[in-house]
Amino acid sequence: MRFKISLALVLASFITVFSQNIKSPSQFLGYPFGSQFTRHHEVVDYFKYLAKNSDNLVLENYGKTNERRTLQVAFISSKSNLENIESIRKQHLTNANLANTSGLKDKAIVWLSYNVHGNEASATEASILTAYKLLTEKQAWLENTIVIIDPCLNPDGRDRYVNWFNQVKNRNVNPNPLALEHNESWLQGRPNHYLFDLNRDWAWVTQVESQQRLKIYNKWMPHIHVDFHEQYYNNPYYFAPAAEPFHEIITKFQRDFQGEIGKNNAKYFDKEGWLYFTKESFDLLYPSYGDTYPTFNGAIGMTYEQAGHGRAGLGIKTNEGDVLTLKDRLTHHTTTGLSTVEMASKNASKLNTEFTKYFNNRSFKYKSYVLQGNSDKINALKKLLDRHEIKYGKTNSPSVTGFVYNKNKNGQLKVNGDNISISTNQPKGKLIEVLFEPKTRIKDSLTYDITSWSLPYAYGLDAVASKKEVTSTAANSSNNIVAKNNVYAYAFDWNHISDAALLTDFLQHKIRVRTTSKAMDNSNQKLKPGSLIVTKRDNKHLKNFDDLVFKISKKHQKENKHITTGLSTNGVDMGSYSVTEIKKKKIAVLGGKGISTLSYGEVRYFLEQDLNYDYSAIRTSDLSAQVLSKFNILILPNGSYSGILSKDKLKTLKSWISKGGKVISIGYANQVFANSKEFGLTTKQTKKKKDTAKTEPKKRVYAESEREQIKNLITGAIFKTHVDTTHPLGFGYDSDYFTLKLGTSSFDYLKRGHNVVTLDDNTLIAGFAGSKTLTKQKKSLIFGTENIGRGQVIYLADNPLFRGFWDNGKLFFANALFMVK
């Protein structure tokens, strides 16, 4: 007994000495830790310092943000593990059938992700303290555990918040919730540079942070992944187990082990008397979260939510009269982070066994998914699959039997040349099943996000899900990109957003471009409405015209169809009034108070990244006749416009439109037009049945009120719509379009105007729609146009740019910009 006590004292003494060799966060930063927010460059510097002064931490930079801030992860483990880390990584991936060595048995991989939402700023502070404590107090756990810490997934958003807070805060902490420092401006710190919610981007990988993170995540595929968040400041702490609905693919072990970690967290919280809750609010269904995406890749994926959010600052008074401080918040997150590492260390062998089982279990309903469509849509999907390291091929089968997506029933799909075949018989098979499932099974309709996302609908591809394995070969793509002199014109297809990117590149290089509103056959080429036409006559000002067209075509991997004459064999000729020039437009995007920052960010990202097209952002307070006169197009993102567009401003806007201006209105922005007699849009009303007899009001149980409310909601459901393909807004589309409906608002068909995309039949294809919502959706407008004088309003009732992942909706927006005259 004396020997054991002496050994313990020696170890404690050693750890104390070692701790003195590493500066604490307070010592390094020069202020009491938790009394200020740490700027991102200081976070980077501290982790560099730890890497330089400890044998137990290795730092790896994995990328840069849009604003050039460093993205990094720290690997924390024993010296021996870090010296053999590549071997451990390959052994671990062998258990997922992603490598071919001996499998890992006795070590756990834990990934802790912090601050995906920039203004949930205590998370990054907790990452600093967690790393320090692992190196100085919890080294025993590191013998069989590799801890991967990403201190800040969203440095641009976090610095936006921290810099703003430091500019407006009082000298002394002001806990009054009414103080300016507790009320962010319109441009909040939650999203990234493009105002995207990175916690909804794990599966869609539209943002540069997600793209770079996924590369290193796929190299490790951890056993446990925790995403550290903050919620509203009056809430207790939340940790797993999660709430229903769980996606059906989640295993019993994944569910049970969440509960075991939760019990360990509760032990530490009980000791301090801290309040917490579990099994409420935060479900595991939508696949693009920082808890669900890792779960569908075999991990125990969890969200931890600390009270605070962007309102808490350094200290805020709660409704109960307590002051919640930054120190409180980071301490809570540090506690759960360390508790999670402890549970991983204690259960390393079990985690490896169950991780292996996850990837060996391939009892899938569908064995293969076959998709076909034009090559641009196929290539766009391939790009996403490559980012997830999902394998695919091409089938030579003439037809495939199974669930046919566009028919919403079982049948047969005839397969043509441009197709892609994806088998679930691969390591990422379960992720494939989730992303491609025709209908999401929802055990509980009380969900936190959208309830349908199936990629065949999102990418606008004909598809079939087969219960049999479909043979395939390696897929490749090629386009006829050939330079040829002495042609009359070059023509290009118009059926994908990448074609719009080609157009804008031409315009940036001062190449004049025409489009045809009617079909034509010319020079053995079939040109559909919307096709781009670049004539030599229009571009005499360019000495290197042919070479420039070839260079830009090659850059975008577009086939340049050679037109040798202005005379068509069928349809209109090249000199027809139906073949008109696409002029470069001056675009304004409205932003500011009342505008959804997410929708504004989607428009911004679309113009800058999808199209590379110049625009000007104007504040809502600056909207006037004088400002409007400087632009051709005004884009109104989703938002609440009642306080932005008064009756007088609506009249000003209508006057500008009548002189040739064009408004593109998204989502709830349309309500301001529907509520005005100046415009032809009207909100759809459901007819109420006449009461033939007086009836007593129904008794309602208070506890069931939340479930009663969801009967009036639509949470990201897919509906099949009809497209008028003859209208310029519908150019490049087939007659069917699957729209992602995010809410219940609906509009009547336009009495004066063009109803281009309509929901004629309200049959739900996939996702959840409350029982009281469907009648209102029947015979409603999805996208339409109204002529006002020489200008137009384009009503987009559904959002075709939602989160940047609904690829097949983007061409509608391009049509609104360039095709609708």
TORVO-505361 format. One record per residue: x, y, z of N, C-alpha, C in turn. Coordinates in steps of 0.1 Angstrom, whole numbers, plus 5000, padded with zeros to 4 digits. Example, Ala and Ser with C-alpha at 12.3 -4.5 7.8 and 13.67 -1.06 7.14 Angstrom:
REM residues 2
513249435078512349555078513249675078
512849785071513749895071512950005079
REM end
This chain:
REM residues 821
500849885000500050005000500950125000
501950125008502850245009503550264995
503850154988504550164975503550234965
502350194965501350254956501150394958
501050434971500950574974502150654970
503350604972504550674968504550694953
504250584945504250594931503250694926
502050704932501050804929501650944931
502350964942502951094945503951134935
504751034931505851054921505151094907
504151024903503451054891502751194892
502151224903501551354905502651464904
503751444910504851534910505351564896
505451444889505951454875505051544866
503751514868502751594860502751734863
502951764877503051904881504251974874
505351914875506551974869506351994854
505751884847505551894833504552014830
503552024838502552134836503252274837
504252284846504952414847505752444835
506052344827506852364815505952414803
504652394805503652444795502852564801
502852674794502152784799500652754798
499952794808498452784807497952884797
496652874793496052974784496153114790
495953134803496053264809497453314808
498453234811499853274811500253314796
499853234787500253264773499553384767
498253394770497453504764497653634771
497953634784498253754791497053814798
495953734799494753784807494053664813
493353674824492653564830491753494819
492053364817491353294806489853294809
489053334799487553344800487153484803
488053574805487653714808487553794795
488053734784487953794771487853684760
487353724749487353634737488753634731
489153514727490453494721490253504706
491053604699490953614685491553494678
491153474666491553344659493053334658
493753444655495253434653495853394666
495253434677495853394691495553244693
494453194689494153054690495252974682
495453014670496452954662497852954669
498153064674499453084680499652994693
498552984701498652894713498852754709
498152704699498252564695499652544689
500152644682501552634677502552624689
502252694699503152694711503052554717
501852494719501752364725502452264717
502352274703503052174695504552184696
505052304698506452324700507052274713
506152284723506652254737506052124743
505452044735504951914740505251804730
505551684735505751564727504451504724
503351554731502051484730501051554720
501551654713500651724704501351754690
500651724680501151754666500051834659
500451944653499552034646499652014631
498452014625498352004610497452114605
497952204596497052294589496452224577
495152234576494452164565493752254555
493952394557493452474546493352624551
492652704543492452844545490952874543
490452974550489053014548489053114536
487853164533487753264522488453394526
488553424539489253544543490653514548
491153394543492553354545492953324559
492053284568492353244581492753094581
493553054590494052914590493052824596
492952704589492152594594493152484599
492952434611493952344616493352234625
494052124627493652024637494851994645
494651964657495751914666495451774670
496551684668496451544672497151534686
496451494696496951484710496851334714
498051284718498151144722499451124729
499750994732501050964738502150984728
503351004733504551024724504650904714
504450784720504650664712503550654701
502350694704501250684694501450784683
501950904687502151014677503350974667
504350894673505450854664504950744655
503950674658503350574649501950604644
501750734643500350774640499850734626
500750724616500350684603499950534603
500650454610500350314611499050294618
498850374628497550364636496350404627
496550504619495550554610495150444600
496150384594495850284584495150154590
495650124602494950014609493550044612
493250164616491850204619491050204606
491550254595490850254583490650114577
491450024581491249874577489949824583
489649864595488349824601487149874594
487349984586486250034578486449994563
487249894561487549844547488049954538
488750044543489350154535490850144534
491450044541492850024540493049874541
494249824539494549684539495749644548
495649664561496649624570495949544581
496649514592496049454604495049554610
493949514615492949604620493349664634
492849784637493149844650492249774660
492749754673492049684683491949754696
492949824700493049874714493250024715
492950104704493050244705491750314700
491350424706490150494702490550624695
489750664685489950784678488750874681
489050994687488051084691488351224685
487251274678487451404671486451504677
487051614682486251714688486251844680
485051884675484952004666484352114673
484952234672484452354679484052464670
483052544674482752674668482352664653
481552574649481052574635480152694633
479552734644478752864643479652974650
479953074643480953164647480653244660
479353274662479053354674478653264686
478853134685478753034696480153024702
480753134707482153154708482853084720
482053034729482752974741483352844736
482952784725483452654721484952654718
485352754710486852764708487652784720
487052864730487752884743487852744750
486852664749486852534755487852444748
488052454735489052374728490452404733
490752524737492052564742492252494756
491252514764491452454778491452304778
490652244769490652094768491952044763
492552104754493952064749494952074761
494852184768495852214779495652104790
494452074793494151974804494551834799
494351804787494751674782496251654783
496951764780498451754780499051754794
498251814804498851834817498251754828
496951714827496251644837495751504834
495451484821494751364816495651284807
496951274809497851204800497551054800
497051004811496850854812495850814800
494850894797493950864787494550854773
495650924771496350934758497050814754
497250724764498050604761497250514750
495950514751495150434741494150524733
494350654733493350734726494150844718
493650864706494150974697493051074697
493251194703492251304703492551404692
491651424683491751524672490951644676
491551754677490851874680490851974669
489652014664489652124655489152244663
489952344666489652454675488552544670
488452554657487452654651487152614637
485952564634485552524620485252644612
484952754619484452874612485153004617
486453014614487153134618486653264613
486153264601485653394596484453444604
483553354606482353394614482653424628
483653354634483953374648484653514650
485653544641486253674642485353784639
484353764630483353864628482553904641
482253794648481553814661482453884671
483653824673484553864684484954014681
485254044669485654184666484554284668
483354244664482154324667481954344682
482054234689481754244704482854334710
484054324707485054404713484854554710
484254584698484054724694482954784702
481954704706480754764712480554734727
481354644733481154614747481554724757
480954724768481354814779482754774785
483354874792484654844798484454734808
483454744816483154634826481954554820
481954424824480954334819479554384822
478754394812477354444814476354324811
475754274822474954154820473554184815
473154314813471854354809471554304795
470554214793470354164779469954274769
469554394774469154504765470354574760
471554554766472754624762473154594748
473754684740474154664727475054544725
475854514734476854404733476154264733
474854264736474054144736473154134725
473254224715472354224704473054254691
473454154684474254164672473554244661
474354294652473854364641473354264631
472854314619472254224609473254114604
474454154602475454064597476153994609
475453884613475853814625477053724623
477653674634478753594633478553444631
477253404632476953264631477453194618
477153254606477553184594479053214590
479453154579480853184574480853304565
481953324557482053444549480853454539
480453354534479353354524477953344531
477953354544476753354552476053224551
476753114549476252974549476352924563
475452844567475452764580476252644577
477552644582478452524580477952404587
477052414596476552294603475452224595
475052284584474152224574474852184561
476152184561476952174549477852044549
477851964559478651844559478451754547
477251734543476951634533476951704519
476651834518476551904505477851964501
478751994511480152034508480252144498
479352244500479352364490480452464494
480852464507481752574512483152524513
484152614512485552584511485952524525
485452564536485752514549485352364549
484152334545483652194545484552104535
484852154524485552084514486952044519
487652134525488952104530488952014543
487952044551487751954563487451814560
486651794550486251654546487351574542
488351634535489551564531490251494542
490451574553491151524565490251434573
488951464573488051374581488051234575
488051224561488051094555489251024557
490351094560491651024563491550954577
490650994585490650944599489350874603
488150914598486950844601486850804616
486750904625486850874640485750784645
486050724657485050644664483950734670
484450844675483550944682483751084676
482651154673482751294668481751374676
482251484683481451574690481551714684
480351774682480251904676479751994687
480552094691480252184703479552304698
478452334704477552444700477152524712
476352624709475652704719474252724715
473352724725471952754723471552884730
470252914731469853044737470253044752
470453164757471153174770470353134782
469053114780468253074792468052924793
468652854783468552704783469552634792
469252524798470252444804471252374794
472252304798473152244789472452114783
472752094770472251974764473451884760
473351754763474251654757473451524754
474051434746473351314741473051224753
472051134751471451084739470551184732
470451174719469651264711468151234711
467451324705465951304705465551224693
464351164693463751114681463451224672
463451204658463651074652465151054649
465550924652466850874647466650824633
467650844624467550774611467650624613
466850554606466750414607468050334605
469050404599470250334596471250334608
470950414618471750424630471650294638
472750234642472750104649472350124664
472050004669471750004684472950044692
474049994688475250034696475550184695
475350244684475550394683474550464692
473350414693472350484702472650454716
473050334719473350294733474550364739
475650374730476850434735476750584737
475850644730475550784732475050794747
474150704751473550704764474650684775
475650594772476750574781477550694783
477850764772478650894774477750994781
476450994778475651094785475651074800
475650944804475650914819476950964825
478050954818479350994823479351154824
478851214814478651364815477851404827
476751334828475851364839476551354853
477451254854478151234867478851354871
479551424861480351544864479451664866
478351674859477451784860476751774874
476351654878475651634891476551674902
477851644901478851684911478851834914
478651904903478752054904477352114905
476352034904474952094905474552164893
475152144881474752214869473552154863
472652234857471452184850471752134836
471052034832471251984818470051904814
469951874801468851794796469351704785
468651594782468951504771467651464764
467851394753466651324746465651424741
465951554740464951654736465551744725
464751784716465051894706466051854695
467151794698468151764688468151624683
467551604671467451464666468551434657
468551304652469551254643468951204630
468451294621467851254609468451324597
468451454596469051524585470551494584
471051454572472351404571473551494571
473251624571474351724568474751804580
474451744592474951804605476351744609
476951814619478151764624478051654634
476751614637476551484644476051374635
475151404626474651294618475551254607
476251344600477251294590478251204595
478951234606479851134612479151004616
477951014621477150894625476950804613
476650864601476450784589477750734584
478850774589480150724586480750644597
479850584605480250484615480650534629
480550664631481050724644479850734654
480150754666479250804676479150954675
478251004667478151144664477251214674
477651324680476851394690477051544689
475951614694476051754695475951784710
476851884715476751934728476352084727
475352124735474852254734474952324747
475752434748475852514760475052634758
474352684769473652814768474552924765
474153024758474953144755474653204742
475153144731474853194718475453334716
475153404706475653534703475253644712
474253614721473753714730474453724743
475153614747475653604760476853694763
477753714753478953804755479853744766
480353834774481153784785480353754798
479153794798478253764809476853824807
475853744809474453794807473553744818
472553824822471653784832470553704826
470253584832469253494827467953534833
466853464828465553494833465353454847
466253364852466253324866467053414875
467653514869468353614877469853584879
470353464874471753434875472553504863
473853524865474653574855475453464849
475253434836475953334829477253394823
478353344827479653404822480253324811
481253384804482053304794482753194801
483253224813484053124820483153004823
481853024827480952914830480752834817
480552904806480252834794481452744789
482652794789483752724784484152604794
483852624807484052524817483152404814
481852434811480952324808481352244796
481752314786482152244773483452164776
484352214784485552144787485252014794
484352024803483951914811483451794803
482451824794481951724785482951674775
483851754770484851714761485751614768
486251644780487151554787486351424791
485151434795484351314798484251224786
484051284775483951194762485251124760
486351194761487651124759487851014769
487451044782487550934792486750814788
485550834783484750714779485350644767
485950714758486650654747487750564752
488550624761489750554766489350424773
488250424781487750314788487150204779
486750244767485950154758486650134745
487950154744488650154731488350024724
488549904730488349784724486949764718
485949804726484549794722484249884710
484850004710484650094699485150034686
486349974686486849914674486049794669
485549714679484749594675483449644668
482749744674481549784668481749864655
482849944654483150014642483349924631
484049814633484249704623482849644619
482049624628480649564625479849664616
479949794619479249884611479549874597
480749864593481149864579481149724573
480949624581480749494575479249454573
478349534579476949504578476449574565
476049504555475649554542474249504538
473349504548472049454545471149574540
471449614528470749734522469549694514
468549784515467349754507467649764492
468449864488468749884474470249854473
470649774463472049734460472749834451
471949904442472549994433471550114430
472150224426471450334421472050374408
471150384398471550424384470850554381
471650654377471150784373471550824359
470750894352471150934339470551074336
471151144327470751284323471851344315
471851474313472851534305474151524313
475251534305476651514311476951614322
476451734321476751844331476151804344
474951754344474351714357475051594363
475451504354476151384358477451424364
478151514358479451554363479351634376
478251704378478051784390477951684402
477151574399476951474410478351404412
479051374402480351304404481251384413
481251514411482051604419481751594434
480451584437480051564451480451424456
480251324448480651184452482151174454
482951244446484351244448484751304461
484051404465484451474478484151384490
483151294488482851194499483551064497
484451054487485150934484484250814482
483150844475482250734471482550694457
482650564455483050504442481750494433
481950504420480850494410481450444397
480550404389480850354375479850394365
479850314354478850344344478350204339
477050194338476450064334476150054319
476349934314476049914300474649844298
473949814310472649754309471649844302
470949784293469949864285468749914293
468549844305467449894313467649834327
467149904337467249864351465849874358
465549774365464249764372464349804387
463449874392463449914406462550024409
462850104419462050224422462450334413
461550384404461850494395461450624401
462450714403462250834411461150924405
461350954392460451054386458951004384
458850874386457450814385456950794399
457850794409457450774423456850634425
457350534418456850404419457750304413
457550174415458450074409458150074394
459250044387459150034372460450004366
460650044354461850024346462350144340
463650164341464350284335465150234323
464950294311465750264300467050344301
468150284300469450354303470150384290
470550514289471250564277472750574280
473450644271474950654273475350734285
474750844288475250934299474550884312
475250804320474650754332475750734342
475350714354476250684365475650574374
476450474378475950364386476750364399
475950354410476550364423476150244431
477050164435476750044443476850074458
476050014466476150024481477149924486
477649834477478649734482480049804482
480249894491481449964493481450024507
482650074512482750114526481750224529
481450314519480550424522479050394519
478750264519477450214514476350274522
476550284536475450334544475150484541
476250554539476050704536475350714522
475750624513475050624500473550604502
473250504510471750474512471050594518
471650664527471050784533470850894522
471850924514471851034505470951014493
470750884490469950854478468550784481
468250774493467050704496465850784490
464950714484463750784477462850844487
462650784498461750834509462350814522
462450924530463050914543461950864553
462350754560461350704570461450784583
460350844587460350934598459450874609
460050834620459350774631458650884639
459251004639458651114647458651234638
457551304636457551414627458051544633
458251544646458851664653460351664650
460751724639462151724635462751864635
464051874635464851994636465152064623
464951994612465352044599464551974588
465051994575464251934564464251784565
463251724559462951584560463151504547
463651574537463951504524465051574517
465851504510467051554504467551474492
466851374488467351264479468051334467
469251284465470151344454469651334440
468951234436468451234422467451344419
466651384429465751504428466551634428
467551634437468351754439469151794426
469551684419470451704407469651694394
468351674395467451664383467851554373
468051434379468451324371467351214371
467151154360466351034360467050924367
466350854376467050754384466250634388
466950524391466250404396467050344407
466350304418467050234429466650084427
467750004425467549864422467849774434
467149674437467349584447468449474443
468849484431469849394426471149474422
472249414423473549474420473549494405
473849614400473949644386475449654382
475749574372477149574368477549704362
478749744365479249874359480749874357
481249964348482649984345483050124350
484350144349484850274353484250384345
483850494351483150604344484150714340
484050764329484850884325483950964316
484451094314483651184306484551254296
484051294285484751374275483851454268
484251574264483451664256484251704243
483451724233484051764220484451914220
485651944225486152074226487252094216
486752154204487652164193487652304188
488852354185488952484179488852464163
488052554157487952544143487752684137
488552714127488452844120487452834109
487052954104486152964093484752904096
484252924108482852884111482053014112
480752994110479853104111479553144125
479453044134479153064148479452944156
479652964169479752854178478452844187
477952724189476752714197476952624209
476252644220476452574232475052544238
474952424244473752384251473452474263
472152474267471752544279470852454287
471452384296470652294305471152264319
472152344322472752324336473452464340
473552474353474152604358475552624353
476252514350477652534344477552604330
476452594323476352664310476252814313
475552854324475452994328476853044332
477652964338479053004341479853024329
479652944318480252964305479853094300
478553124300478053254295478653374302
478753374315479253484322480753504319
481453394317482853404314483053464300
482153434291482153494278481953644279
480953684287480653824289481753904296
482453834305483553894312484753924302
484853844292485853864282485353944270
484254014272483654104261483354024248
482953904250482453824239480953844238
480453884227478953904225478353764223
477253744230476553614230475053634227
474553544219473053554216472453424221
471153424222470353304226469153294217
468653174215467453154207466253114216
465153184214463953144221463153044214
463553004202462852894195463852794190
463452674188464352564184464752574169
465852524166466352524152467252404150
467252364137468252264132469152334123
470452324125471452404117472752324117
473352304106474652244105474752114112
473652034110473551904117473551904132
473152024137473152044152471652084155
471152024166469852064171470052164183
469552284181469652384191468252404197
468152374210466952394218466852534223
465652584226465452714232466352734244
467052854244468052884255469452854250
469652784239471052764235471752894232
473052884236473953004234474553004220
474553114214475153134200476153244200
477353214196478453314195478853324181
478453434174478653454160479953534158
480653504146481853574143481553724140
480353744134479953874130479853964142
479353914153479153994165480454024172
481553954169482753964176483953994168
483754084158484754134149485854214157
485454264168486354344176487454264183
487254124183488254034189489153974179
490354004179491353954169491553804171
491553764183491853624186490553544190
489453574183488153534186488053374187
488553304177488453154177489253094189
490453144191491253094201490653124215
490053234217489453274230488253184233
487353164223486253084225486652944228
487652894221488152754224488752744238
489552844242490152844256489052844267
488052934265487052934275486152814275
485852754263485152634263485852514270
487152514268487952404274487952424289
488052544294488052574308486852514315
485652534308484352484314483952344309
484852284301484552154296483252144288
483052244279481852254271482052224257
481152144251481252114237480852244229
481752274219481452384210480952334197
479652354195479052304182479352404171
479752354160480152444149479052474140
478652594138477652634129478252694116
477952644105478652684093477852774084
476552804088475752884079474652954088
474153064083473053134090471653074087
471652984077470352924072470152794079
468952784086468652654093467852564084
467952434086467152344079465752324084
465652354097464352354104464352464115
463252524117463152624127463652754122
463852844131464252984128465752994123
466053094116467453114111468153194121
469453204119470353274128470053424129
469453484118469153624118467753654123
467053554129465653574133465553664145
464353724146464053814158464053724170
463953594169463953514181465353484186
466353524178467753504182468253644187
468353664200468653794206469853794214
470453914215471753924223471453924238
472353864245472253864260473153974265
472654084269473454204274473854184288
475054234291475554224305474654324314
474254274325473254344333473954404346
473454514351473954564364472954514374
473454434383472654364393472854424407
471754444414471754484428471054374437
471654354448471154254458470854334471
469554324475469154394487469654324500
470254394509470754334521470554424533
470454374545470254454557469154404566
468754484575467754444585466454404578
465954284582464754234576465054124566
466254124560466554024550467253904557
466853784553467453664558468953664554
469853654564471253654560471553524553
470953414556471153294549470853304534
469653364531469253374517470053474510
470453584517471353684511472653614507
473153524517474453454514474353364503
473153294501472953204490473053274477
472453394476472453474464473953524461
474553564472475953614470476853504465
476753384471477553264467477253224453
475953224449475553194436476253284425
476153414428476653514418478253504418
478853494429480353494430480953364426
480453254432481053124430480553044419
479253034417478652954406478753024393
478653164393478653234380479853324378
480553374389481553474388481053594381
479953654386479353764380479253884390
479553994385479654114393478254164397
478154214409476854264415477254374425
476154444429476354544440475354514451
475854504464474954484475474554624480
473254644481472754774486471954754499
472054854508471354844521469854874519
469054804527467554824526467254974528
467955044537467755184540468055274528
468855224519469255304508468455294495
467455204496466555184484465755304481
465955354469465355474464465255474449
464555564443464455584428465855614423
466555694429467955734424468855614424
468855534435469655414436469255314425
467955284424467455194414467855224400
467855354397468155394383469555354379
470455304388471755264385471855114381
470655044382470654904380469654854370
469854734365468854674356468054564363
468654504373468054394380468154414395
467054384403467054394417466654254423
467554194431467254064437466854094451
465654034455465154044468465253904475
466253884483466353754490465153734500
465053614504464053584514464153674526
462953704532462953794543461653854546
461653944556460354014560460454154555
459554184545459754314538458654414543
457854384552456854484556457454614561
458554604568459254724573460254784563
460354724551461354764541460654834530
459654774524458954824513457554874517
457555004521456255074524455455094511
454255144513453455164501454155264491
454755364496455455464488456655394481
457355314488458555254482458155144472
456955084474456454984464456055054452
455555174453455155254441456455294434
457455334441458755374435459355254428
459255134434459755014428458954974415
457654994416456854964404457155054393
457355184396457755284385459055244379
460055194387461255154381461155034372
460254934377460054814369459454854355
458454944356457654974343458555044333
459755094337460655164328461655064323
461554934327462454834322463254754332
462954784345463654704355463154564358
463954484364463454344366463754314381
462754264388462854224402462754074402
463754004410463653864412463453844427
462253794431461753784445461753644449
462353614461462553484466461753464479
461053344480460453304492459453404498
459653434511458753524518458853674513
459853704505459853834499458553854490
458053754485456853764477455653804484
455553794497454453834505454153984503
455154064502454954204501454254244488
454454164477453754184465452354134466
452154014473450853954474449854044482
450454124491449654204500449354344494
449854364481449654494475448754484462
447854584461447054584449447854624436
449054674438449854724427450354604419
450254484424450854364417449854254416
450054164407449054054404449153934412
450153924421450353804429449353804441
448753694444447753684455448053554463
447953564476448153454485446953354484
447253234484446253124482445553114495
444253114494443353094506442652964505
442552894516441752774517440252804520
439452744513437952764515437552694528
436852774536436352714549434952664547
434752544553433452484552432452554561
431252574555430252644563429752554574
429652604586429152534597427552524596
427152394594425652374593425052364607
425852334617425252324630426352364640
425852414651426752464661427352334668
428652344670429352234676430252284687
430352204698431152244709432652244705
433452334710434852334707435552204712
436552154704437252034708438152064720
438151964729439051974741440451934736
441452004740442751974736443651964749
444451854748445451834759446651924757
447051994767448152094765449452024760
449751904765450951834762450951804747
449851794741449751754727449751884717
449952004723449752124715450952134704
452152084708453252094698452952004686
452451884689452151794678450951844669
450051914676448951974668449452084658
450452154663451052264655451752214642
452352094643453052044631452152004620
450851984623449951954612449852074602
450352194606450252304598451652344591
452552244592453952274588454352184576
455252234568455952154558457452174561
458152064564459552074568460452004557
460652084547461652044536461151924529
459951924522459351814515459451834500
459451724493459651734478458351704471
458051794462456751784454457151784439
456351724431456551724416455751834410
456451914402455752024396455852014381
455052104374455052104359455652234355
456552224344457252334339456752364325
456452494322456252544308457552564302
458052464295459352474289459552574277
458352624273458452724262458752864267
458552884280458853014286460353024289
460953144287462353164290462753124304
461853134314462253094327462352944328
461752874319461852724319462852664309
463552754302464552704293465552604299
465852494292466852404297466252294306
464952304309464252204318463352104310
463151994316462051904311460751954317
459651884314458351924318458151904333
458951814339458751784353459951844361
459651904372460751954381460351924395
461251874403460951834417461451954426
460552014433460852134441460952094455
461852154463461952134477461252254484
460152214490459252314496459552324511
459852444515460352474529459352524538
458152564533457152614542455752604535
454752654542453452634538452852744529
453552854529452952974521452852934506
451652974501451452934487450653054480
450753054467450153164459449253104448
448253184445447353144434448053154420
447553084410448053104397447853254393
448853314386448753454382447653464371
446753564373445753594363446353674352
447253764356447953834345449453814347
449953734338451353694339451553554334
452653494336452953364331453253264343
452453154344452653054354453652954348
454852964351455952884344456052754351
456152754365456352624372455152624382
454352514381453152514389453052374396
452452384408452152254416450752224413
450452144403449052114400448452004409
449251904411448851794420449651804433
448951804444449651824457450151694463
450351594455450851464460452251484465
452551434477453851444484454751334479
455951374474456851274469457651214480
458251304488459151264499459151374510
459451334522459551424533458151444541
458151534550456951554559456251684555
454951664554453951774552452751754561
452451844570451351834579450051804572
449151744579447851704573447051814569
447251934575446452054572447052144561
448152094555448852184545448552154531
448252034528448251984514447252044505
446052074511444952134503445352264498
446052344506446452474502447552474491
448252364490449352364480448852324466
447652264465447152224452446852344443
447252334431447152434421447752564426
448952564430449652684434450852714425
451252844426452352894418453652854425
454652804418455952784423456952894417
456952914404457753014398456853084387
456853214387456053284376456553424373
456053484363456553614359455353704356
455453834359454453934357455054054349
454454084338454954204330454354324336
455154424339454754554343455454664335
454654724325455254814316456254744308
457454804307458554744300459454644308
459054624321459854544330459054424335
459654354344459054234349459354204364
458454134371458754074384458753924382
459753864387459853714387459653664401
458553594403458253544416458753394418
459653374427460153244430459653204444
458453144444457853104457458653014465
459252914459460252824465461652874462
462652844471463952894470464852794462
465152824449465952734441467452734445
467852824454469252834458469552774472
468552704477468552664491469852594495
470652654504471852594509472852554498
472652604486473552584475473652434470
472752344476472952204472471852154463
470752234461469652184452470052224438
471052144433471652184420470752214409
469652134408468752144396467952274397
467952344408467152464408467852584403
469252584403470052694400469852754386
469452664376469352714363468052814362
467052784370465952874370466353024374
467253034383467753164387468653224376
469353144369470153194358469253234347
468153164344467153204334466553334338
466253354351465653484356466553594353
467853574354468853684352469053714337
469153604329469653624315468653594304
467753504307466853464296465553534296
464953574307463753644308463953784304
463353824293463653964288462454054292
REM end
